[in-house]
Amino acid sequence: MGRRRTPLRRSALRALPEVAEAVLLAETEAQWPHAADVFDRLRLRRLDEEAPLSGREDVLFTLAELVAKVAHNASGMFPPYDHDAGWLIAPYADRLIRTTDDLALQSDLTRVLGGRPDAD
C-alpha cells in the first residue's frame, strides 16, 4: 500500500477489453480481490476457438493472466494461484517489447517494468 502506480496510456494494453480489465486490476489495489474473475474472463477469451488470438495477442493475454494471478495472491484470497507466477511477468513483457511495433506498448511495458534488462 502507499506505492504510487503510473497509469498505462493508450497502447494495446487498453485496446482489448479483457486486457484493459487486467490493467485496471493491476492499477487498483481495491480490485485485487476480484482477480480470479478477471483471470477467468482472460482465460475464456484466450481459449475461444471461434475467435482465435494472434500470436502477439496470445502473449499479451498470457501476460494479463499472470498479472491477475499475482493480484489474486497479493489480495490473500483463497485458493492461491501458483506462487511463482510473478517471475514470468518480466520475460513475457520483454517478449512483447521485442516483438511489437506498437511504440506506446513498448513504452508502457518498459515503464511499468522499471526499465529493460540489458540485451543478451
C-alpha positions as CSV (number, residue, x, y, z in Angstrom):
1,M,0.0,0.0,0.0
2,G,1.0,3.6,-0.5
3,R,3.0,2.7,-3.6
4,R,2.4,5.1,-6.5
5,R,1.1,3.5,-9.6
6,T,1.6,5.0,-13.0
7,P,-1.5,4.5,-15.2
8,L,-0.9,3.0,-18.6
9,R,-1.8,5.0,-21.6
10,R,-3.3,4.2,-25.0
11,S,-1.4,1.2,-26.1
12,A,-2.6,-2.3,-26.9
13,L,-2.9,-2.9,-23.2
14,R,-6.1,-0.9,-23.3
15,A,-7.3,-2.0,-26.8
16,L,-8.7,-5.4,-25.8
17,P,-11.4,-5.3,-23.2
18,E,-10.2,-8.3,-21.1
19,V,-6.7,-6.9,-21.1
20,A,-7.9,-3.4,-20.2
21,E,-9.7,-5.0,-17.2
22,A,-6.4,-6.6,-16.1
23,V,-4.6,-3.3,-16.4
24,L,-7.3,-1.6,-14.2
25,L,-7.0,-4.5,-11.8
26,A,-3.2,-4.0,-11.5
27,E,-3.6,-0.3,-11.0
28,T,-6.3,-0.5,-8.4
29,E,-5.4,-2.5,-5.2
30,A,-9.0,-2.4,-4.1
31,Q,-9.9,-4.5,-7.1
32,W,-7.3,-7.3,-6.3
33,P,-9.9,-9.5,-4.5
34,H,-11.7,-9.7,-7.9
35,A,-8.6,-11.0,-9.7
36,A,-9.8,-14.6,-10.1
37,D,-12.9,-13.3,-12.0
38,V,-10.6,-11.3,-14.3
39,F,-8.3,-14.3,-14.8
40,D,-11.3,-16.5,-15.7
41,R,-12.5,-14.0,-18.3
42,L,-9.0,-13.7,-19.8
43,R,-8.6,-17.5,-19.9
44,L,-12.0,-18.0,-21.5
45,R,-11.3,-15.4,-24.2
46,R,-7.8,-16.8,-24.8
47,L,-9.2,-20.3,-25.3
48,D,-12.1,-19.2,-27.6
49,E,-11.6,-21.3,-30.7
50,E,-14.2,-19.3,-32.6
51,A,-12.2,-16.1,-32.3
52,P,-8.5,-17.1,-32.1
53,L,-6.0,-14.6,-30.9
54,S,-3.0,-13.6,-32.9
55,G,0.4,-14.6,-31.7
56,R,1.1,-11.2,-30.1
57,E,-2.4,-11.1,-28.6
58,D,-1.8,-14.6,-27.1
59,V,1.4,-13.3,-25.4
60,L,-0.5,-10.2,-24.2
61,F,-3.3,-12.3,-22.7
62,T,-0.8,-14.6,-21.0
63,L,0.9,-11.6,-19.5
64,A,-2.5,-10.3,-18.3
65,E,-3.3,-13.7,-16.8
66,L,-0.1,-13.6,-14.9
67,V,-0.8,-10.2,-13.6
68,A,-4.3,-11.4,-12.4
69,K,-2.7,-14.3,-10.7
70,V,-0.3,-12.1,-8.8
71,A,-3.0,-9.6,-7.8
72,H,-5.1,-12.5,-6.6
73,N,-2.3,-13.9,-4.5
74,A,-1.4,-10.4,-3.2
75,S,-5.1,-10.0,-2.1
76,G,-4.8,-13.0,0.2
77,M,-7.8,-14.7,-1.5
78,F,-8.0,-18.4,-1.4
79,P,-7.1,-20.6,-3.1
80,P,-3.9,-19.0,-4.3
81,Y,-2.5,-19.4,-7.8
82,D,0.9,-20.7,-8.5
83,H,3.3,-18.8,-6.2
84,D,5.9,-18.2,-9.0
85,A,3.6,-16.5,-11.5
86,G,5.2,-13.2,-10.9
87,W,8.6,-14.4,-12.1
88,L,7.1,-14.9,-15.5
89,I,5.8,-11.4,-15.9
90,A,9.1,-9.7,-16.9
91,P,10.0,-12.3,-19.6
92,Y,6.6,-12.1,-21.2
93,A,6.6,-8.3,-21.1
94,D,10.1,-8.2,-22.6
95,R,9.0,-10.6,-25.3
96,L,6.2,-8.2,-26.2
97,I,8.6,-5.2,-26.1
98,R,10.9,-7.0,-28.5
99,T,8.3,-8.2,-31.0
100,T,5.8,-5.4,-31.3
101,D,6.0,-2.3,-33.4
102,D,3.5,-0.6,-31.1
103,L,5.7,2.2,-29.6
104,A,3.1,3.1,-27.0
105,L,3.0,-0.6,-25.8
106,Q,6.8,-0.7,-25.7
107,S,6.9,2.5,-23.7
108,D,4.2,1.4,-21.3
109,L,5.7,-2.0,-20.6
110,T,9.2,-0.6,-20.2
111,R,7.9,2.0,-17.8
112,V,6.0,-0.4,-15.6
113,L,8.9,-2.8,-15.6
114,G,11.1,0.0,-14.3
115,G,13.3,-0.3,-17.4
116,R,14.6,-3.1,-19.5
117,P,17.3,-5.6,-18.7
118,D,20.5,-5.4,-20.8
119,A,20.2,-7.2,-24.1
120,D,21.9,-10.6,-24.2
